[in-house]
Amino acid sequence: MKNKNNSNIGFVYFIEEIEKNFVKIGFSEKHPKQRLKDFQTGNSSQLNLIGFIEGTYEDESKLHKKFSKERIRRTEWFESSSHLRESINNLLEE
């Protein structure tokens, strides 16, 4: 499905790596529960799906910019700060 900007609509999801206290902010057209399974297969640390919202790749990019200070190198993983957690919780409540 595409939105008015001709972008694919899917899910912006939030997955935490519990041992390292990192959060992945990603976009997928697949359901986030399937993405969690995909990531867990290649990761020895326990992962947990915090939640997800409908969104686009552009929405994911905006969140990456918003949390650039928490970003771990140039990946989609971020340090789990109180600012990041509070913002995620607010998004999930909307």
ZAVOZA-64994 format. One record per atom (N, C-alpha, C, O): residue number from 1; residue in one letter; x, y, z. Coordinates in Angstrom, 3 decimals. Layout:
BEGIN
<nr: NUM | rest: A | x: X | y: Y | z: Z>
...
This chain:
BEGIN
<nr: 1 | rest: M | x: 0.855 | y: -1.181 | z: 0.000>
<nr: 1 | rest: M | x: 0.000 | y: 0.000 | z: 0.000>
<nr: 1 | rest: M | x: 0.895 | y: 1.237 | z: 0.000>
<nr: 1 | rest: M | x: 1.960 | y: 1.244 | z: 0.618>
<nr: 2 | rest: K | x: 0.458 | y: 2.269 | z: -0.690>
<nr: 2 | rest: K | x: 1.220 | y: 3.518 | z: -0.749>
<nr: 2 | rest: K | x: 0.385 | y: 4.656 | z: -0.180>
<nr: 2 | rest: K | x: -0.842 | y: 4.648 | z: -0.279>
<nr: 3 | rest: N | x: 1.068 | y: 5.647 | z: 0.422>
<nr: 3 | rest: N | x: 0.361 | y: 6.828 | z: 0.921>
<nr: 3 | rest: N | x: 0.377 | y: 7.914 | z: -0.151>
<nr: 3 | rest: N | x: 0.825 | y: 7.673 | z: -1.272>
<nr: 4 | rest: K | x: -0.105 | y: 9.098 | z: 0.185>
<nr: 4 | rest: K | x: -0.222 | y: 10.180 | z: -0.812>
<nr: 4 | rest: K | x: 1.126 | y: 10.642 | z: -1.352>
<nr: 4 | rest: K | x: 1.184 | y: 11.220 | z: -2.437>
<nr: 5 | rest: N | x: 2.214 | y: 10.399 | z: -0.618>
<nr: 5 | rest: N | x: 3.551 | y: 10.771 | z: -1.090>
<nr: 5 | rest: N | x: 4.195 | y: 9.654 | z: -1.895>
<nr: 5 | rest: N | x: 5.382 | y: 9.719 | z: -2.214>
<nr: 6 | rest: N | x: 3.402 | y: 8.613 | z: -2.232>
<nr: 6 | rest: N | x: 3.859 | y: 7.472 | z: -3.010>
<nr: 6 | rest: N | x: 4.898 | y: 6.637 | z: -2.253>
<nr: 6 | rest: N | x: 5.707 | y: 5.945 | z: -2.871>
<nr: 7 | rest: S | x: 4.877 | y: 6.702 | z: -0.920>
<nr: 7 | rest: S | x: 5.766 | y: 5.897 | z: -0.087>
<nr: 7 | rest: S | x: 5.025 | y: 4.651 | z: 0.372>
<nr: 7 | rest: S | x: 3.820 | y: 4.684 | z: 0.623>
<nr: 8 | rest: N | x: 5.756 | y: 3.566 | z: 0.478>
<nr: 8 | rest: N | x: 5.148 | y: 2.343 | z: 0.976>
<nr: 8 | rest: N | x: 4.785 | y: 2.499 | z: 2.443>
<nr: 8 | rest: N | x: 5.564 | y: 3.016 | z: 3.244>
<nr: 9 | rest: I | x: 3.593 | y: 2.043 | z: 2.775>
<nr: 9 | rest: I | x: 3.150 | y: 2.069 | z: 4.167>
<nr: 9 | rest: I | x: 3.408 | y: 0.689 | z: 4.762>
<nr: 9 | rest: I | x: 3.100 | y: -0.340 | z: 4.160>
<nr: 10 | rest: G | x: 3.966 | y: 0.702 | z: 5.924>
<nr: 10 | rest: G | x: 4.266 | y: -0.531 | z: 6.630>
<nr: 10 | rest: G | x: 4.249 | y: -0.248 | z: 8.110>
<nr: 10 | rest: G | x: 3.305 | y: 0.335 | z: 8.643>
<nr: 11 | rest: F | x: 5.314 | y: -0.673 | z: 8.765>
<nr: 11 | rest: F | x: 5.413 | y: -0.523 | z: 10.211>
<nr: 11 | rest: F | x: 6.761 | y: 0.077 | z: 10.594>
<nr: 11 | rest: F | x: 7.801 | y: -0.308 | z: 10.060>
<nr: 12 | rest: V | x: 6.726 | y: 1.011 | z: 11.515>
<nr: 12 | rest: V | x: 7.936 | y: 1.457 | z: 12.199>
<nr: 12 | rest: V | x: 7.903 | y: 0.719 | z: 13.527>
<nr: 12 | rest: V | x: 6.952 | y: 0.847 | z: 14.299>
<nr: 13 | rest: Y | x: 8.953 | y: -0.055 | z: 13.783>
<nr: 13 | rest: Y | x: 8.949 | y: -0.923 | z: 14.962>
<nr: 13 | rest: Y | x: 10.112 | y: -0.586 | z: 15.889>
<nr: 13 | rest: Y | x: 11.096 | y: 0.039 | z: 15.495>
<nr: 14 | rest: F | x: 9.958 | y: -1.022 | z: 17.125>
<nr: 14 | rest: F | x: 10.955 | y: -0.775 | z: 18.168>
<nr: 14 | rest: F | x: 11.266 | y: -2.104 | z: 18.836>
<nr: 14 | rest: F | x: 10.402 | y: -2.703 | z: 19.477>
<nr: 15 | rest: I | x: 12.506 | y: -2.563 | z: 18.682>
<nr: 15 | rest: I | x: 12.944 | y: -3.831 | z: 19.255>
<nr: 15 | rest: I | x: 14.088 | y: -3.533 | z: 20.211>
<nr: 15 | rest: I | x: 15.007 | y: -2.784 | z: 19.879>
<nr: 16 | rest: E | x: 14.029 | y: -4.125 | z: 21.402>
<nr: 16 | rest: E | x: 15.115 | y: -3.903 | z: 22.356>
<nr: 16 | rest: E | x: 15.992 | y: -5.133 | z: 22.468>
<nr: 16 | rest: E | x: 15.516 | y: -6.267 | z: 22.441>
<nr: 17 | rest: E | x: 17.292 | y: -4.879 | z: 22.594>
<nr: 17 | rest: E | x: 18.250 | y: -5.923 | z: 22.913>
<nr: 17 | rest: E | x: 18.487 | y: -5.796 | z: 24.414>
<nr: 17 | rest: E | x: 19.189 | y: -4.891 | z: 24.866>
<nr: 18 | rest: I | x: 17.907 | y: -6.693 | z: 25.166>
<nr: 18 | rest: I | x: 17.799 | y: -6.555 | z: 26.612>
<nr: 18 | rest: I | x: 19.156 | y: -6.465 | z: 27.305>
<nr: 18 | rest: I | x: 19.349 | y: -5.593 | z: 28.152>
<nr: 19 | rest: E | x: 20.099 | y: -7.343 | z: 26.969>
<nr: 19 | rest: E | x: 21.387 | y: -7.376 | z: 27.668>
<nr: 19 | rest: E | x: 22.193 | y: -6.089 | z: 27.492>
<nr: 19 | rest: E | x: 22.844 | y: -5.628 | z: 28.430>
<nr: 20 | rest: K | x: 22.149 | y: -5.521 | z: 26.306>
<nr: 20 | rest: K | x: 22.947 | y: -4.321 | z: 26.025>
<nr: 20 | rest: K | x: 22.174 | y: -3.030 | z: 26.249>
<nr: 20 | rest: K | x: 22.755 | y: -1.945 | z: 26.218>
<nr: 21 | rest: N | x: 20.871 | y: -3.138 | z: 26.474>
<nr: 21 | rest: N | x: 20.017 | y: -1.971 | z: 26.677>
<nr: 21 | rest: N | x: 20.018 | y: -1.058 | z: 25.450>
<nr: 21 | rest: N | x: 20.094 | y: 0.165 | z: 25.566>
<nr: 22 | rest: F | x: 19.931 | y: -1.687 | z: 24.266>
<nr: 22 | rest: F | x: 19.853 | y: -0.979 | z: 22.999>
<nr: 22 | rest: F | x: 18.444 | y: -1.121 | z: 22.438>
<nr: 22 | rest: F | x: 17.732 | y: -2.075 | z: 22.754>
<nr: 23 | rest: V | x: 18.047 | y: -0.161 | z: 21.600>
<nr: 23 | rest: V | x: 16.749 | y: -0.206 | z: 20.935>
<nr: 23 | rest: V | x: 16.964 | y: -0.023 | z: 19.434>
<nr: 23 | rest: V | x: 17.665 | y: 0.895 | z: 19.008>
<nr: 24 | rest: K | x: 16.367 | y: -0.891 | z: 18.649>
<nr: 24 | rest: K | x: 16.407 | y: -0.777 | z: 17.192>
<nr: 24 | rest: K | x: 15.133 | y: -0.088 | z: 16.735>
<nr: 24 | rest: K | x: 14.028 | y: -0.473 | z: 17.119>
<nr: 25 | rest: I | x: 15.301 | y: 0.932 | z: 15.912>
<nr: 25 | rest: I | x: 14.170 | y: 1.606 | z: 15.279>
<nr: 25 | rest: I | x: 14.257 | y: 1.250 | z: 13.806>
<nr: 25 | rest: I | x: 15.201 | y: 1.641 | z: 13.119>
<nr: 26 | rest: G | x: 13.274 | y: 0.512 | z: 13.328>
<nr: 26 | rest: G | x: 13.326 | y: 0.050 | z: 11.954>
<nr: 26 | rest: G | x: 12.002 | y: 0.215 | z: 11.234>
<nr: 26 | rest: G | x: 10.976 | y: 0.519 | z: 11.843>
<nr: 27 | rest: F | x: 12.045 | y: 0.007 | z: 9.925>
<nr: 27 | rest: F | x: 10.846 | y: 0.036 | z: 9.090>
<nr: 27 | rest: F | x: 10.774 | y: -1.272 | z: 8.323>
<nr: 27 | rest: F | x: 11.790 | y: -1.804 | z: 7.876>
<nr: 28 | rest: S | x: 9.564 | y: -1.779 | z: 8.180>
<nr: 28 | rest: S | x: 9.358 | y: -2.986 | z: 7.397>
<nr: 28 | rest: S | x: 7.928 | y: -3.036 | z: 6.890>
<nr: 28 | rest: S | x: 7.000 | y: -2.561 | z: 7.544>
<nr: 29 | rest: E | x: 7.772 | y: -3.613 | z: 5.724>
<nr: 29 | rest: E | x: 6.423 | y: -3.887 | z: 5.235>
<nr: 29 | rest: E | x: 5.916 | y: -5.197 | z: 5.825>
<nr: 29 | rest: E | x: 4.715 | y: -5.466 | z: 5.822>
<nr: 30 | rest: K | x: 6.854 | y: -6.019 | z: 6.338>
<nr: 30 | rest: K | x: 6.488 | y: -7.251 | z: 7.040>
<nr: 30 | rest: K | x: 5.977 | y: -6.890 | z: 8.429>
<nr: 30 | rest: K | x: 6.320 | y: -5.838 | z: 8.969>
<nr: 31 | rest: H | x: 5.166 | y: -7.755 | z: 8.997>
<nr: 31 | rest: H | x: 4.719 | y: -7.523 | z: 10.373>
<nr: 31 | rest: H | x: 5.926 | y: -7.565 | z: 11.310>
<nr: 31 | rest: H | x: 6.803 | y: -8.412 | z: 11.138>
<nr: 32 | rest: P | x: 5.988 | y: -6.670 | z: 12.294>
<nr: 32 | rest: P | x: 7.129 | y: -6.610 | z: 13.210>
<nr: 32 | rest: P | x: 7.402 | y: -7.910 | z: 13.974>
<nr: 32 | rest: P | x: 8.550 | y: -8.176 | z: 14.330>
<nr: 33 | rest: K | x: 6.387 | y: -8.712 | z: 14.229>
<nr: 33 | rest: K | x: 6.645 | y: -9.987 | z: 14.918>
<nr: 33 | rest: K | x: 7.508 | y: -10.895 | z: 14.051>
<nr: 33 | rest: K | x: 8.341 | y: -11.638 | z: 14.570>
<nr: 34 | rest: Q | x: 7.317 | y: -10.840 | z: 12.739>
<nr: 34 | rest: Q | x: 8.161 | y: -11.620 | z: 11.833>
<nr: 34 | rest: Q | x: 9.569 | y: -11.049 | z: 11.800>
<nr: 34 | rest: Q | x: 10.541 | y: -11.805 | z: 11.778>
<nr: 35 | rest: R | x: 9.693 | y: -9.728 | z: 11.797>
<nr: 35 | rest: R | x: 11.021 | y: -9.100 | z: 11.826>
<nr: 35 | rest: R | x: 11.769 | y: -9.497 | z: 13.095>
<nr: 35 | rest: R | x: 12.970 | y: -9.764 | z: 13.054>
<nr: 36 | rest: L | x: 11.059 | y: -9.536 | z: 14.222>
<nr: 36 | rest: L | x: 11.683 | y: -9.951 | z: 15.477>
<nr: 36 | rest: L | x: 12.254 | y: -11.357 | z: 15.332>
<nr: 36 | rest: L | x: 13.386 | y: -11.612 | z: 15.741>
<nr: 37 | rest: K | x: 11.482 | y: -12.262 | z: 14.758>
<nr: 37 | rest: K | x: 11.975 | y: -13.639 | z: 14.550>
<nr: 37 | rest: K | x: 13.214 | y: -13.644 | z: 13.666>
<nr: 37 | rest: K | x: 14.176 | y: -14.362 | z: 13.937>
<nr: 38 | rest: D | x: 13.187 | y: -12.837 | z: 12.604>
<nr: 38 | rest: D | x: 14.339 | y: -12.749 | z: 11.703>
<nr: 38 | rest: D | x: 15.586 | y: -12.278 | z: 12.451>
<nr: 38 | rest: D | x: 16.655 | y: -12.872 | z: 12.305>
<nr: 39 | rest: F | x: 15.460 | y: -11.231 | z: 13.238>
<nr: 39 | rest: F | x: 16.602 | y: -10.695 | z: 13.984>
<nr: 39 | rest: F | x: 17.065 | y: -11.645 | z: 15.078>
<nr: 39 | rest: F | x: 18.265 | y: -11.774 | z: 15.319>
<nr: 40 | rest: Q | x: 16.136 | y: -12.303 | z: 15.734>
<nr: 40 | rest: Q | x: 16.500 | y: -13.206 | z: 16.828>
<nr: 40 | rest: Q | x: 17.330 | y: -14.369 | z: 16.320>
<nr: 40 | rest: Q | x: 18.221 | y: -14.855 | z: 17.018>
<nr: 41 | rest: T | x: 17.041 | y: -14.817 | z: 15.109>
<nr: 41 | rest: T | x: 17.787 | y: -15.932 | z: 14.526>
<nr: 41 | rest: T | x: 19.280 | y: -15.625 | z: 14.451>
<nr: 41 | rest: T | x: 20.104 | y: -16.508 | z: 14.690>
<nr: 42 | rest: G | x: 19.632 | y: -14.397 | z: 14.126>
<nr: 42 | rest: G | x: 21.036 | y: -14.038 | z: 13.996>
<nr: 42 | rest: G | x: 21.638 | y: -13.358 | z: 15.202>
<nr: 42 | rest: G | x: 22.721 | y: -12.781 | z: 15.100>
<nr: 43 | rest: N | x: 20.967 | y: -13.404 | z: 16.353>
<nr: 43 | rest: N | x: 21.428 | y: -12.675 | z: 17.532>
<nr: 43 | rest: N | x: 21.372 | y: -13.581 | z: 18.758>
<nr: 43 | rest: N | x: 20.326 | y: -14.152 | z: 19.063>
<nr: 44 | rest: S | x: 22.487 | y: -13.711 | z: 19.453>
<nr: 44 | rest: S | x: 22.511 | y: -14.575 | z: 20.638>
<nr: 44 | rest: S | x: 21.895 | y: -13.904 | z: 21.864>
<nr: 44 | rest: S | x: 21.557 | y: -14.584 | z: 22.833>
<nr: 45 | rest: S | x: 21.744 | y: -12.572 | z: 21.833>
<nr: 45 | rest: S | x: 21.108 | y: -11.857 | z: 22.944>
<nr: 45 | rest: S | x: 19.591 | y: -11.916 | z: 22.793>
<nr: 45 | rest: S | x: 19.071 | y: -12.008 | z: 21.681>
<nr: 46 | rest: Q | x: 18.891 | y: -11.862 | z: 23.916>
<nr: 46 | rest: Q | x: 17.432 | y: -11.886 | z: 23.863>
<nr: 46 | rest: Q | x: 16.904 | y: -10.554 | z: 23.342>
<nr: 46 | rest: Q | x: 17.312 | y: -9.485 | z: 23.796>
<nr: 47 | rest: L | x: 15.983 | y: -10.642 | z: 22.375>
<nr: 47 | rest: L | x: 15.350 | y: -9.467 | z: 21.805>
<nr: 47 | rest: L | x: 13.881 | y: -9.446 | z: 22.205>
<nr: 47 | rest: L | x: 13.264 | y: -10.493 | z: 22.405>
<nr: 48 | rest: N | x: 13.332 | y: -8.246 | z: 22.317>
<nr: 48 | rest: N | x: 11.938 | y: -8.076 | z: 22.712>
<nr: 48 | rest: N | x: 11.314 | y: -6.982 | z: 21.843>
<nr: 48 | rest: N | x: 11.899 | y: -5.916 | z: 21.654>
<nr: 49 | rest: L | x: 10.124 | y: -7.260 | z: 21.321>
<nr: 49 | rest: L | x: 9.397 | y: -6.260 | z: 20.549>
<nr: 49 | rest: L | x: 8.703 | y: -5.314 | z: 21.521>
<nr: 49 | rest: L | x: 7.773 | y: -5.712 | z: 22.222>
<nr: 50 | rest: I | x: 9.154 | y: -4.060 | z: 21.564>
<nr: 50 | rest: I | x: 8.544 | y: -3.064 | z: 22.437>
<nr: 50 | rest: I | x: 7.175 | y: -2.685 | z: 21.887>
<nr: 50 | rest: I | x: 6.203 | y: -2.575 | z: 22.634>
<nr: 51 | rest: G | x: 7.108 | y: -2.487 | z: 20.568>
<nr: 51 | rest: G | x: 5.860 | y: -2.117 | z: 19.926>
<nr: 51 | rest: G | x: 6.113 | y: -1.622 | z: 18.522>
<nr: 51 | rest: G | x: 7.246 | y: -1.621 | z: 18.041>
<nr: 52 | rest: F | x: 5.027 | y: -1.193 | z: 17.858>
<nr: 52 | rest: F | x: 5.141 | y: -0.720 | z: 16.494>
<nr: 52 | rest: F | x: 3.972 | y: 0.202 | z: 16.178>
<nr: 52 | rest: F | x: 2.937 | y: 0.183 | z: 16.845>
<nr: 53 | rest: I | x: 4.169 | y: 1.013 | z: 15.136>
<nr: 53 | rest: I | x: 3.131 | y: 1.915 | z: 14.644>
<nr: 53 | rest: I | x: 3.095 | y: 1.781 | z: 13.119>
<nr: 53 | rest: I | x: 4.073 | y: 1.362 | z: 12.502>
<nr: 54 | rest: E | x: 1.961 | y: 2.142 | z: 12.523>
<nr: 54 | rest: E | x: 1.934 | y: 2.221 | z: 11.067>
<nr: 54 | rest: E | x: 2.798 | y: 3.394 | z: 10.656>
<nr: 54 | rest: E | x: 2.794 | y: 4.437 | z: 11.311>
<nr: 55 | rest: G | x: 3.538 | y: 3.225 | z: 9.571>
<nr: 55 | rest: G | x: 4.383 | y: 4.316 | z: 9.133>
<nr: 55 | rest: G | x: 5.080 | y: 3.997 | z: 7.828>
<nr: 55 | rest: G | x: 4.784 | y: 3.001 | z: 7.167>
<nr: 56 | rest: T | x: 6.009 | y: 4.862 | z: 7.475>
<nr: 56 | rest: T | x: 6.756 | y: 4.750 | z: 6.224>
<nr: 56 | rest: T | x: 8.252 | y: 4.781 | z: 6.525>
<nr: 56 | rest: T | x: 8.677 | y: 5.022 | z: 7.655>
<nr: 57 | rest: Y | x: 9.026 | y: 4.534 | z: 5.489>
<nr: 57 | rest: Y | x: 10.475 | y: 4.640 | z: 5.609>
<nr: 57 | rest: Y | x: 10.867 | y: 6.059 | z: 6.030>
<nr: 57 | rest: Y | x: 11.818 | y: 6.250 | z: 6.788>
<nr: 58 | rest: E | x: 10.126 | y: 7.046 | z: 5.533>
<nr: 58 | rest: E | x: 10.408 | y: 8.444 | z: 5.889>
<nr: 58 | rest: E | x: 10.167 | y: 8.682 | z: 7.384>
<nr: 58 | rest: E | x: 10.912 | y: 9.427 | z: 8.020>
<nr: 59 | rest: D | x: 9.129 | y: 8.051 | z: 7.944>
<nr: 59 | rest: D | x: 8.873 | y: 8.170 | z: 9.386>
<nr: 59 | rest: D | x: 10.041 | y: 7.595 | z: 10.185>
<nr: 59 | rest: D | x: 10.469 | y: 8.170 | z: 11.185>
<nr: 60 | rest: E | x: 10.545 | y: 6.452 | z: 9.725>
<nr: 60 | rest: E | x: 11.697 | y: 5.843 | z: 10.386>
<nr: 60 | rest: E | x: 12.898 | y: 6.785 | z: 10.334>
<nr: 60 | rest: E | x: 13.588 | y: 6.972 | z: 11.337>
<nr: 61 | rest: S | x: 13.145 | y: 7.375 | z: 9.173>
<nr: 61 | rest: S | x: 14.278 | y: 8.294 | z: 9.004>
<nr: 61 | rest: S | x: 14.171 | y: 9.499 | z: 9.933>
<nr: 61 | rest: S | x: 15.173 | y: 9.943 | z: 10.493>
<nr: 62 | rest: K | x: 12.963 | y: 10.027 | z: 10.098>
<nr: 62 | rest: K | x: 12.756 | y: 11.164 | z: 11.000>
<nr: 62 | rest: K | x: 13.099 | y: 10.788 | z: 12.439>
<nr: 62 | rest: K | x: 13.705 | y: 11.579 | z: 13.162>
<nr: 63 | rest: L | x: 12.714 | y: 9.582 | z: 12.853>
<nr: 63 | rest: L | x: 13.035 | y: 9.134 | z: 14.211>
<nr: 63 | rest: L | x: 14.540 | y: 8.933 | z: 14.373>
<nr: 63 | rest: L | x: 15.092 | y: 9.254 | z: 15.426>
<nr: 64 | rest: H | x: 15.213 | y: 8.407 | z: 13.346>
<nr: 64 | rest: H | x: 16.665 | y: 8.250 | z: 13.411>
<nr: 64 | rest: H | x: 17.342 | y: 9.603 | z: 13.620>
<nr: 64 | rest: H | x: 18.289 | y: 9.712 | z: 14.399>
<nr: 65 | rest: K | x: 16.860 | y: 10.624 | z: 12.929>
<nr: 65 | rest: K | x: 17.425 | y: 11.972 | z: 13.092>
<nr: 65 | rest: K | x: 17.127 | y: 12.532 | z: 14.479>
<nr: 65 | rest: K | x: 17.986 | y: 13.147 | z: 15.111>
<nr: 66 | rest: K | x: 15.892 | y: 12.308 | z: 14.943>
<nr: 66 | rest: K | x: 15.481 | y: 12.821 | z: 16.255>
<nr: 66 | rest: K | x: 16.362 | y: 12.269 | z: 17.370>
<nr: 66 | rest: K | x: 16.666 | y: 12.974 | z: 18.333>
<nr: 67 | rest: F | x: 16.769 | y: 11.016 | z: 17.240>
<nr: 67 | rest: F | x: 17.560 | y: 10.364 | z: 18.286>
<nr: 67 | rest: F | x: 19.020 | y: 10.190 | z: 17.885>
<nr: 67 | rest: F | x: 19.678 | y: 9.247 | z: 18.324>
<nr: 68 | rest: S | x: 19.526 | y: 11.092 | z: 17.056>
<nr: 68 | rest: S | x: 20.898 | y: 10.959 | z: 16.555>
<nr: 68 | rest: S | x: 21.940 | y: 10.925 | z: 17.679>
<nr: 68 | rest: S | x: 22.986 | y: 10.295 | z: 17.528>
<nr: 69 | rest: K | x: 21.667 | y: 11.590 | z: 18.792>
<nr: 69 | rest: K | x: 22.618 | y: 11.586 | z: 19.913>
<nr: 69 | rest: K | x: 22.720 | y: 10.224 | z: 20.579>
<nr: 69 | rest: K | x: 23.747 | y: 9.890 | z: 21.170>
<nr: 70 | rest: E | x: 21.649 | y: 9.434 | z: 20.484>
<nr: 70 | rest: E | x: 21.640 | y: 8.100 | z: 21.079>
<nr: 70 | rest: E | x: 22.097 | y: 7.012 | z: 20.099>
<nr: 70 | rest: E | x: 22.271 | y: 5.856 | z: 20.485>
<nr: 71 | rest: R | x: 22.286 | y: 7.383 | z: 18.852>
<nr: 71 | rest: R | x: 22.594 | y: 6.409 | z: 17.799>
<nr: 71 | rest: R | x: 23.935 | y: 5.739 | z: 18.036>
<nr: 71 | rest: R | x: 24.908 | y: 6.385 | z: 18.426>
<nr: 72 | rest: I | x: 23.974 | y: 4.437 | z: 17.796>
<nr: 72 | rest: I | x: 25.201 | y: 3.656 | z: 17.930>
<nr: 72 | rest: I | x: 25.824 | y: 3.539 | z: 16.540>
<nr: 72 | rest: I | x: 25.312 | y: 2.831 | z: 15.672>
<nr: 73 | rest: R | x: 26.919 | y: 4.236 | z: 16.350>
<nr: 73 | rest: R | x: 27.587 | y: 4.334 | z: 15.058>
<nr: 73 | rest: R | x: 26.580 | y: 4.697 | z: 13.975>
<nr: 73 | rest: R | x: 25.766 | y: 5.595 | z: 14.186>
<nr: 74 | rest: R | x: 26.604 | y: 4.046 | z: 12.848>
<nr: 74 | rest: R | x: 25.674 | y: 4.379 | z: 11.761>
<nr: 74 | rest: R | x: 24.662 | y: 3.261 | z: 11.557>
<nr: 74 | rest: R | x: 24.331 | y: 2.908 | z: 10.425>
<nr: 75 | rest: T | x: 24.187 | y: 2.721 | z: 12.635>
<nr: 75 | rest: T | x: 23.243 | y: 1.614 | z: 12.556>
<nr: 75 | rest: T | x: 21.838 | y: 2.102 | z: 12.892>
<nr: 75 | rest: T | x: 21.615 | y: 3.296 | z: 13.097>
<nr: 76 | rest: E | x: 20.904 | y: 1.171 | z: 12.944>
<nr: 76 | rest: E | x: 19.529 | y: 1.474 | z: 13.367>
<nr: 76 | rest: E | x: 19.351 | y: 1.200 | z: 14.855>
<nr: 76 | rest: E | x: 18.224 | y: 1.162 | z: 15.350>
<nr: 77 | rest: W | x: 20.459 | y: 1.009 | z: 15.569>
<nr: 77 | rest: W | x: 20.417 | y: 0.743 | z: 17.009>
<nr: 77 | rest: W | x: 20.758 | y: 2.010 | z: 17.777>
<nr: 77 | rest: W | x: 21.601 | y: 2.802 | z: 17.356>
<nr: 78 | rest: F | x: 20.079 | y: 2.188 | z: 18.927>
<nr: 78 | rest: F | x: 20.212 | y: 3.395 | z: 19.728>
<nr: 78 | rest: F | x: 20.356 | y: 3.030 | z: 21.194>
<nr: 78 | rest: F | x: 19.798 | y: 2.032 | z: 21.649>
<nr: 79 | rest: E | x: 21.113 | y: 3.848 | z: 21.944>
<nr: 79 | rest: E | x: 21.192 | y: 3.690 | z: 23.396>
<nr: 79 | rest: E | x: 19.807 | y: 3.955 | z: 23.966>
<nr: 79 | rest: E | x: 19.123 | y: 4.881 | z: 23.530>
<nr: 80 | rest: S | x: 19.397 | y: 3.167 | z: 24.915>
<nr: 80 | rest: S | x: 18.057 | y: 3.300 | z: 25.496>
<nr: 80 | rest: S | x: 18.044 | y: 4.381 | z: 26.573>
<nr: 80 | rest: S | x: 18.132 | y: 4.081 | z: 27.764>
<nr: 81 | rest: S | x: 17.934 | y: 5.624 | z: 26.152>
<nr: 81 | rest: S | x: 17.883 | y: 6.746 | z: 27.091>
<nr: 81 | rest: S | x: 16.448 | y: 6.953 | z: 27.570>
<nr: 81 | rest: S | x: 15.510 | y: 6.407 | z: 26.988>
<nr: 82 | rest: S | x: 16.282 | y: 7.733 | z: 28.619>
<nr: 82 | rest: S | x: 14.932 | y: 8.040 | z: 29.099>
<nr: 82 | rest: S | x: 14.163 | y: 8.848 | z: 28.046>
<nr: 82 | rest: S | x: 12.957 | y: 8.667 | z: 27.885>
<nr: 83 | rest: H | x: 14.860 | y: 9.737 | z: 27.331>
<nr: 83 | rest: H | x: 14.239 | y: 10.525 | z: 26.250>
<nr: 83 | rest: H | x: 13.709 | y: 9.599 | z: 25.152>
<nr: 83 | rest: H | x: 12.586 | y: 9.772 | z: 24.679>
<nr: 84 | rest: L | x: 14.507 | y: 8.635 | z: 24.757>
<nr: 84 | rest: L | x: 14.096 | y: 7.699 | z: 23.706>
<nr: 84 | rest: L | x: 12.900 | y: 6.870 | z: 24.166>
<nr: 84 | rest: L | x: 11.920 | y: 6.737 | z: 23.434>
<nr: 85 | rest: R | x: 12.975 | y: 6.315 | z: 25.372>
<nr: 85 | rest: R | x: 11.882 | y: 5.473 | z: 25.887>
<nr: 85 | rest: R | x: 10.581 | y: 6.260 | z: 26.031>
<nr: 85 | rest: R | x: 9.510 | y: 5.768 | z: 25.676>
<nr: 86 | rest: E | x: 10.678 | y: 7.462 | z: 26.543>
<nr: 86 | rest: E | x: 9.484 | y: 8.292 | z: 26.719>
<nr: 86 | rest: E | x: 8.852 | y: 8.626 | z: 25.367>
<nr: 86 | rest: E | x: 7.630 | y: 8.594 | z: 25.221>
<nr: 87 | rest: S | x: 9.686 | y: 8.942 | z: 24.392>
<nr: 87 | rest: S | x: 9.174 | y: 9.251 | z: 23.057>
<nr: 87 | rest: S | x: 8.515 | y: 8.036 | z: 22.413>
<nr: 87 | rest: S | x: 7.465 | y: 8.162 | z: 21.782>
<nr: 88 | rest: I | x: 9.120 | y: 6.865 | z: 22.568>
<nr: 88 | rest: I | x: 8.528 | y: 5.635 | z: 22.032>
<nr: 88 | rest: I | x: 7.183 | y: 5.377 | z: 22.699>
<nr: 88 | rest: I | x: 6.201 | y: 5.080 | z: 22.021>
<nr: 89 | rest: N | x: 7.134 | y: 5.488 | z: 24.011>
<nr: 89 | rest: N | x: 5.873 | y: 5.263 | z: 24.729>
<nr: 89 | rest: N | x: 4.790 | y: 6.222 | z: 24.242>
<nr: 89 | rest: N | x: 3.642 | y: 5.817 | z: 24.061>
<nr: 90 | rest: N | x: 5.143 | y: 7.483 | z: 24.029>
<nr: 90 | rest: N | x: 4.170 | y: 8.464 | z: 23.531>
<nr: 90 | rest: N | x: 3.663 | y: 8.087 | z: 22.137>
<nr: 90 | rest: N | x: 2.470 | y: 8.206 | z: 21.857>
<nr: 91 | rest: L | x: 4.559 | y: 7.635 | z: 21.271>
<nr: 91 | rest: L | x: 4.161 | y: 7.205 | z: 19.925>
<nr: 91 | rest: L | x: 3.206 | y: 6.015 | z: 19.988>
<nr: 91 | rest: L | x: 2.222 | y: 5.952 | z: 19.250>
<nr: 92 | rest: L | x: 3.508 | y: 5.083 | z: 20.871>
<nr: 92 | rest: L | x: 2.683 | y: 3.878 | z: 20.977>
<nr: 92 | rest: L | x: 1.306 | y: 4.156 | z: 21.568>
<nr: 92 | rest: L | x: 0.354 | y: 3.423 | z: 21.298>
<nr: 93 | rest: E | x: 1.194 | y: 5.218 | z: 22.376>
<nr: 93 | rest: E | x: -0.091 | y: 5.574 | z: 22.978>
<nr: 93 | rest: E | x: -1.006 | y: 6.330 | z: 22.034>
<nr: 93 | rest: E | x: -2.219 | y: 6.366 | z: 22.244>
<nr: 94 | rest: E | x: -0.435 | y: 6.944 | z: 20.981>
<nr: 94 | rest: E | x: -1.241 | y: 7.733 | z: 20.035>
<nr: 94 | rest: E | x: -2.180 | y: 6.872 | z: 19.233>
<nr: 94 | rest: E | x: -2.924 | y: 7.384 | z: 18.397>
